[in-house]
């Protein structure tokens, strides 16, 4: 009986093969963090194998993460850098990008390193251009529109100072900031 218990804690060769194939499948389609891969393998292993023990699930997920690192297919620092660039180019604030990286399981050290050179002003100008706010506004500015724009900046994680800078900016100045931001 002790042998059966010990054996049930170790994944079978079929399970390990499935974990490798599943890891390859997932990482071919999109970049993932260590936590995302671990959680995905854990979730799918429970669905795929009927009478799998928690120890086997954990061992499969650990094996999948180790396999991904061995293949150099898993890199949280590269994921954080890519997500940060994408976030700035989408008009997300430093605060929102940091929150999203945290949700994806990127460590605080790696996230702070990726966010080191992020300029919230560039991201705010991108957001203003996307939403036709500030210097990109098409209509007249009234009190209601002003409140709407400032609250949109606040909801996206930008400070009130940055929102006011965008309001005071001329279109040419905003386009210069965008051009300078793209060269970074």
N, C-alpha and C positions, 0 to 999 in steps of 0.2 A: 504494500500500500504506500509506503514511503517512496518507492521508485516511481509509482504512478504520479504522485504529487510533484516530485522533482521534475519528471518528464513533462508534466503539464505546464510548468513554469518556463520551459524552453520552447521557442517556436520551432515548428517542423521545417524541413528543407523547403517544402512547398510554400509555406508561409513566408519564409525569407526571400524566396524567389519572387513571390508576388510583391513583397515590399520593395525590392529593387526595381521591378518593372513599373510599379506604381509611381515610384520616385522619378524614374526617367520620364514617364508619361507627363507627370505634373510639371516638372522643371523644363521640359521641352516647350510647353505651352506658355508659361509665364514665370517671371522671376518671383521667388518666394523668400520669406525669411525663415530662419530655423524654426521659430515657433509655428508659423503657418504650415510648414511641411509636417512637423511633429503632430499638430492637431488634425491635419487632413488624413494622415496615415492612421492615426488613432481612431478617428471616426469611421473611416472606410473598413478598417480591420474588423471592427465590431459588427459592421453590416455584412461583410463577406464571410467570415468564419463564425458558425453558429455557436459552438461551445468553446470559445476562446477565453482564457483566463486574463485577468487584469495584468498579471506579470508578463504574459505573452504579448499582450497589446503594447505594453511599455517597451518590451524588448524589441518588438518589430519597429516601433517608431524610432527608438534609439538607433537601430541598425540602419534604417532609412536615412536618418540624419548623418550618420557616420559615412554611409555610402556616398551621399551627396557631397560631403566635404572631401572625401577621397577623390572624387571625380572633379573637384574644384567647380562644382555647379551651384554651390551655396555660398553666398557672401553678403552678410548683413550690411557691411560698410558700403558696398557697391549699390545694394538695394536702397539704402538711405540716401546716398548721393543722387541716384536717379530719381527717387521720389521727391527729393528736395528741388531739383531742377524742374521737374514736371509741375510741382506745386507753385513755384514762383512764376513759371510760364502760364499757369492757369489763373493767376491772381489770388493765390492763397497766402495768408499771412504766416509769418514765422511761427506764431502760436498754433495755428491750425495744422501746419505741417508737422510740428513737434507732437501734437496730439495724435495725428494719424500714424506717425511712426511708432508711437507708444502702443497704439492699438494693434499694430501689426507685429509687435513683439521685439522691436529693435531696442537695444539697451540704451540707457540715458547717455552713456559716454559716446557711443557711436552716433546717436542722434545729434548731440551737441556739436560733435566734430563736423557733421554734415551741414548743420545749420550755421556754422561759424561765419561764412561769408554772405549769408542771405541779407538782402537789403529790402526791408519792408516797403520802402518808398517805391521801388521798382514794381513789386508785386501789387501795390495799391494802384499804381498807374495802369497796370495791365487790367486790373479789375474795373477801374473807371472806364477804360476804353471798351471793355466787353459789355458793360452795363449802361454805357452812354451817360456817365456821371461827370461832374466837374468840368474840365476843359473840353470834354467830348460831348457835352450836353447839347441836344438839338433844340430844345424849347427854352422858354424863359424860366428863370429861377424864382419861385415863390416860396413862401414859408413852408408849405406842405411838402413841396418837392425837396427842399433843403433838409427837412427832418427825415424824409424817406432815405435820402442819400447818406446822410450821416449815420443813421441807424443801420443801414446796410453795411457800412464800413465797420461799425462796432460789432455786428453779428458775425462778421467774417474774421474778427480777431485783430483788427487794426486799431491803433490808438486814436483818440480824438484829435491829437496834434497832427497826425498823418492825414486824417480826413480833412482837416482845415487847410493843410498845405495843398492838397489836391484841389480844393475849392478855389484857392487863391491863384492857382497856376494858370498860365496861358497855355494854349494848345501847343505852341512851338516848344515851350519848355518841357511839356509832358512828352512830346515826341522825341526830344533830345534824351530824356531819361530812359525812354524805351530803347532807343538806339544804343545808348551806353550799356544798358542792362543786357542786351543781346550779345555784346562782345565779351562779357565776363565768362 
